[in-house]
Amino acid sequence: MNKIVVIIFFACLCACSGLASDSIPSGFSRIPEWRVGVEASPAWVPGTSGFLKGNNPDDKRIGSGLSGGVRADFSFNPSTREGILYRGVYQGLGVGVSTYFSPRLLGTPISVYAYQGAPIARFSDRVWLGYEWQFGAAFAWKHFDAQTPDNNAVISTPVTAHMGLGLKLHYNLSERWAMTVGVAARHYSNGNTSWPNKGLNSLGVTLGIEYILNPCRETPAIRDAGIFEDADRGKWLFDVMAYGAWRKRVVSIGDPAEPQLCPGKFGILGLQLSPLRRLNRWVSFGPSLDLQWDESAGLSPYWVEGTLDDMVKFVRPPFGKQLSVGVSVRAELTMPIFSVNGGIGFNVVNPKGDRAFYQLLNLKTFITKNIYINTGYSLGKFQDPRNLMLGVGFRL
């Protein structure tokens, strides 16, 4: 009996060893390919406010900008599961400095951001076209001050969000050197957490060069068609995400009604329930039920007559009068670590004065296979800022 047990044990051990040798290693089980680089971007700044058009203390039109920075990113080793399924995808961190040639008016902001890019089309082994998004924070703005307003409706906080999207043509000069050229749009905003909040936009070209620290060669022998079939197999996912934020609010009060900026900031709590149908390894789509309680919603009918300006007061509305229920349609781009989710929705229940037609953009950063940190932004009518969505989600 003991001999039989020993034989079975060694047979199982050999089988497991063979299985392990045939399996494909996962993402960080092998050293990724690392790159460092620099990038510069001259840009045009559209005049989206009077302040940028010249209605400022310097009577100066602010119509151009220049930014530069350093970056470090990695691609998964091409012999790993992620490297095979997402060939060419890269992600990393960047630090940049921007000037709009008016430091007395806007300062010289410094940005820290995460970014990710991927190929769209390959023209050869050395040349390919890809997209890249950026998301982070920009610091050290010269911003609106209630004591010295100077008409600055562009930036009202020393720190804003940094959002960017671009197209880049990549050219591998050699095994270790590569260059990029492309176009990029950027947006800086505080997500309506302070007021005024016109934000600043730019559109420009990007020029970059990067050095590859440890070039990793592909190993086609490991490629197995089964890995693609499994990754592209359709299935249902279910996301539950809770978030919070704060915002400013302008309320119309009095007779005739006049817009009034409410002092202080208001809290926001939300919950989103989103079943998503995965079409393949990259794309999922589906509906979402969006619940949000906004402490500043539906205040107008509860105004305390005779109170104005910094002393304006409201009776607290019932909970149900500040709750919105919306239904949206979502599409999601799924990549290693990050997923970008966008949606268009309509409130079937909404407090008086709140916007019914809304848009959502969420960046999901997965810290485990099923848990992610959500950083999102909500708009009304594609242009009016509503609120941030900072939370945690679970994928079931």
Salt bridges, closest charged atoms under 4 A:
GLU33 OE2 - ARG35 NH1 2.82
GLU39 OE1 - ARG71 NH1 3.75
GLU39 OE2 - LYS168 NZ 2.57
ASP58 OD1 - ARG104 NH2 2.13
ASP73 OD1 - ARG35 NE 2.95
GLU132 OE1 - ARG71 NH2 2.87
GLU132 OE1 - LYS168 NZ 3.06
ASP150 OD2 - LYS142 NZ 3.88
GLU175 OE2 - ARG217 NH2 2.66
GLU218 OE2 - ARG87 NE 2.98
GLU218 OE1 - ARG223 NH2 2.80
ASP230 OD2 - ARG81 NH2 3.40
ASP230 OD1 - ARG233 NH1 2.87
ASP232 OD2 - ARG281 NH2 2.79
ASP239 OD2 - LYS364 NZ 2.56
ASP239 OD1 - ARG395 NE 2.77
ASP290 OD1 - ARG330 NH2 3.08
ASP294 OD2 - ARG247 NH1 3.44
ASP294 OD2 - ARG249 NH2 3.02
GLU295 OE2 - ARG316 NH2 3.58
GLU332 OE1 - LYS364 NZ 2.75
GLU332 OE2 - ARG395 NH2 2.78
ASP354 OD1 - ARG249 NH2 3.96
ASP384 OD2 - ARG355 NH1 3.24
